[in-house]
Amino acid sequence: MNTNQLVQRLREQLRQLEQEVLQHDASLPPAQRKLLQDTERFNSELFIQHGAQLYPCVEQLHKSIDQLEKQLRHQLAQHTIALSCERIQDRFVALKRALGTTGLNARVQKLQQASKRRSYQQRQGRRHQESGFGWIAAGVMQNSHQLYEELNKHLNWAKKIEQKIEQLQSKLENCHSTDKIPVQNDILLMHRRLGKCRQAISYIEDRIQAFERPHQSYNR
């Protein structure tokens, strides 16, 4: 595949993905828009975007492909081009995954809000006794709550690791050549940890969807 074919293929993939994003944004329920209006859906290395709507990411992907096309035209170093291709691929994967997890992210936000309300209510004290069937609801929600809490924990870990990688990369750019190898090893280690963390996030998201699917079917 030559460079022109590569760029053309990326643009075609983006056109297809753009249609999915437009459908996603057009069908967003108002409740999800409100819940996610201040939420960062991606880390800053992938997209600069807040809220439930994902079309801003399509525009950023357009610019990434334009930049790659210029790099190919000017025959920049293979390492530079490879990094651009890897970044575009990561953006495609992240955006495709986000299309399927908007509802999940909204439920996470809803859970966090509910958790804050519960904490306030506990501080104020309970005024009413639970009904005789309260233990059934508690038993169901306990598993769901634990899954969401575990998801929040891993999302926080991933964000901290990403920040550490940014710090190490900045250090790598400024350190003496003799000190680069240890820093590069640290960056590699952080990337491995981030990869495992993201795998765990994907697994937990799948478990949440599997857990909630029977309840969603029942409520229809």
C-alpha positions as CSV (number, residue, x, y, z in Angstrom):
1,M,0.0,0.0,0.0
2,N,1.5,3.3,-1.0
3,T,1.1,6.6,0.9
4,N,-1.8,7.9,-1.1
5,Q,-3.7,4.7,-0.6
6,L,-3.0,4.8,3.1
7,V,-4.4,8.3,3.5
8,Q,-7.4,7.5,1.3
9,R,-8.1,4.4,3.4
10,L,-8.0,6.4,6.6
11,R,-10.3,9.0,5.2
12,E,-12.8,6.4,4.1
13,Q,-12.7,4.8,7.6
14,L,-13.3,8.2,9.1
15,R,-16.2,8.9,6.8
16,Q,-17.9,5.7,8.0
17,L,-17.1,6.5,11.6
18,E,-18.4,10.0,11.2
19,Q,-21.8,8.7,10.2
20,E,-21.9,6.6,13.3
21,V,-20.9,9.6,15.5
22,L,-23.6,11.8,13.9
23,Q,-26.3,9.1,14.6
24,H,-24.9,8.8,18.2
25,D,-25.0,12.5,18.9
26,A,-28.5,13.0,17.3
27,S,-30.0,10.2,19.4
28,L,-28.5,11.2,22.8
29,P,-31.2,11.4,25.5
30,P,-31.3,14.8,27.3
31,A,-30.6,13.0,30.6
32,Q,-27.2,11.7,29.3
33,R,-26.3,15.1,27.8
34,K,-26.9,16.7,31.2
35,L,-25.0,14.0,33.2
36,L,-22.0,14.1,31.0
37,Q,-21.8,17.8,30.2
38,D,-18.7,18.3,32.3
39,T,-17.2,14.9,31.9
40,E,-13.9,14.2,30.1
41,R,-14.5,11.1,28.0
42,F,-10.8,10.7,26.9
43,N,-7.3,11.5,28.3
44,S,-5.8,14.6,26.9
45,E,-3.3,12.7,24.7
46,L,-6.2,11.3,22.6
47,F,-8.9,14.0,22.4
48,I,-9.8,17.4,23.9
49,Q,-13.5,16.8,24.5
50,H,-16.1,17.2,27.2
51,G,-19.6,16.0,27.4
52,A,-21.7,13.2,25.7
53,Q,-21.4,14.5,22.1
54,L,-18.5,12.9,20.2
55,Y,-18.4,14.9,16.9
56,P,-15.6,17.2,18.2
57,C,-13.4,14.1,18.1
58,V,-14.2,13.5,14.4
59,E,-12.9,17.0,13.7
60,Q,-9.7,16.3,15.6
61,L,-9.2,13.1,13.7
62,H,-9.6,14.9,10.4
63,K,-6.8,17.2,11.5
64,S,-4.6,14.3,12.5
65,I,-5.0,12.7,9.0
66,D,-4.3,16.0,7.3
67,Q,-1.1,16.3,9.4
68,L,0.0,12.8,8.4
69,E,-0.6,13.6,4.8
70,K,1.7,16.6,5.1
71,Q,4.4,14.5,6.8
72,L,4.2,11.9,4.0
73,R,4.4,14.6,1.3
74,H,7.5,16.2,2.9
75,Q,9.0,12.7,3.5
76,L,9.7,13.2,7.2
77,A,11.5,10.5,9.2
78,Q,9.9,7.1,9.4
79,H,9.8,7.3,13.2
80,T,7.8,10.5,13.0
81,I,5.3,9.0,10.5
82,A,5.0,5.8,12.6
83,L,4.1,7.8,15.7
84,S,1.5,9.7,13.8
85,C,0.0,6.5,12.4
86,E,0.0,5.0,15.9
87,R,-1.7,8.1,17.3
88,I,-4.4,8.0,14.6
89,Q,-5.0,4.3,15.3
90,D,-5.4,4.9,19.0
91,R,-7.9,7.7,18.3
92,F,-10.0,5.5,16.1
93,V,-10.1,2.7,18.7
94,A,-10.9,5.2,21.5
95,L,-13.7,6.9,19.5
96,K,-15.2,3.6,18.5
97,R,-15.2,2.4,22.0
98,A,-16.7,5.6,23.3
99,L,-19.7,5.2,20.9
100,G,-20.7,2.1,22.9
101,T,-19.9,3.3,26.4
102,T,-21.8,6.7,26.5
103,G,-24.6,5.0,28.5
104,L,-22.1,3.4,30.8
105,N,-20.3,6.6,31.5
106,A,-23.6,8.3,32.2
107,R,-24.5,5.6,34.7
108,V,-21.1,6.1,36.4
109,Q,-21.8,9.8,36.8
110,K,-25.3,9.0,38.0
111,L,-23.9,6.6,40.6
112,Q,-21.4,9.2,41.8
113,Q,-24.1,11.7,42.3
114,A,-26.3,9.1,44.0
115,S,-23.3,8.2,46.3
116,K,-22.9,11.8,47.3
117,R,-26.6,12.1,48.1
118,R,-26.4,8.9,50.1
119,S,-23.5,10.2,52.1
120,Y,-25.4,13.4,52.9
121,Q,-28.4,11.4,53.9
122,Q,-26.3,9.2,56.2
123,R,-24.9,12.3,57.9
124,Q,-28.3,13.7,58.4
125,G,-29.6,10.3,59.7
126,R,-32.3,8.0,58.4
127,R,-35.9,8.9,59.2
128,H,-37.6,5.9,57.8
129,Q,-37.1,2.2,58.2
130,E,-36.5,0.1,55.1
131,S,-39.4,-2.1,54.0
132,G,-39.4,-5.8,54.6
133,F,-38.1,-6.4,51.1
134,G,-35.3,-3.9,51.3
135,W,-32.7,-6.6,51.6
136,I,-33.5,-7.9,48.1
137,A,-32.8,-4.5,46.4
138,A,-29.7,-4.1,48.5
139,G,-28.4,-7.5,47.5
140,V,-28.8,-6.7,43.8
141,M,-27.3,-3.3,44.0
142,Q,-24.4,-4.4,46.0
143,N,-22.9,-6.3,43.1
144,S,-23.6,-3.4,40.6
145,H,-22.2,-0.9,43.1
146,Q,-19.0,-2.8,43.6
147,L,-18.5,-3.1,39.8
148,Y,-18.9,0.7,39.3
149,E,-16.7,1.4,42.3
150,E,-14.0,-0.9,40.8
151,L,-14.4,0.9,37.5
152,N,-14.0,4.3,39.1
153,K,-10.9,3.1,40.9
154,H,-9.2,1.8,37.7
155,L,-10.2,5.0,35.7
156,N,-8.4,7.0,38.4
157,W,-5.4,4.8,38.3
158,A,-5.2,5.1,34.5
159,K,-5.3,8.9,34.7
160,K,-2.5,9.0,37.3
161,I,-0.4,6.7,35.1
162,E,-1.0,8.9,32.1
163,Q,0.1,11.9,34.1
164,K,3.3,10.0,35.2
165,I,4.0,9.2,31.5
166,E,3.7,12.8,30.6
167,Q,6.1,13.8,33.3
168,L,8.6,11.2,32.3
169,Q,8.4,12.2,28.6
170,S,9.1,15.8,29.6
171,K,12.0,14.6,31.7
172,L,13.3,12.6,28.8
173,E,13.4,15.6,26.5
174,N,15.4,17.6,29.0
175,C,17.8,15.1,30.5
176,H,21.4,14.4,29.4
177,S,21.9,11.6,26.8
178,T,23.6,9.4,29.4
179,D,20.5,9.5,31.6
180,K,18.0,8.7,28.9
181,I,18.0,4.9,29.1
182,P,16.7,4.7,32.7
183,V,14.0,7.2,31.9
184,Q,13.0,5.3,28.8
185,N,12.8,2.1,30.9
186,D,10.5,3.9,33.3
187,I,8.3,5.1,30.4
188,L,8.1,1.6,29.1
189,L,7.1,0.3,32.5
190,M,4.4,2.9,32.9
191,H,3.0,2.0,29.4
192,R,2.8,-1.6,30.5
193,R,1.0,-0.7,33.6
194,L,-1.3,1.6,31.6
195,G,-2.0,-1.3,29.2
196,K,-2.9,-3.7,32.0
197,C,-5.1,-1.0,33.6
198,R,-7.0,-0.4,30.4
199,Q,-7.5,-4.1,30.0
200,A,-9.0,-4.2,33.4
201,I,-11.2,-1.3,32.6
202,S,-12.5,-3.0,29.5
203,Y,-13.1,-6.2,31.4
204,I,-15.1,-4.4,34.2
205,E,-17.1,-2.5,31.6
206,D,-18.0,-5.8,29.9
207,R,-19.0,-7.3,33.3
208,I,-21.2,-4.3,34.1
209,Q,-23.0,-4.6,30.7
210,A,-23.4,-8.4,31.2
211,F,-24.8,-7.8,34.7
212,E,-27.2,-5.1,33.6
213,R,-28.4,-6.7,30.4
214,P,-30.9,-9.1,32.1
215,H,-32.3,-6.2,34.1
216,Q,-32.7,-4.0,31.0
217,S,-34.5,-6.7,29.2
218,Y,-36.8,-7.3,32.1
219,N,-37.7,-3.6,32.3
220,R,-38.6,-3.2,28.7
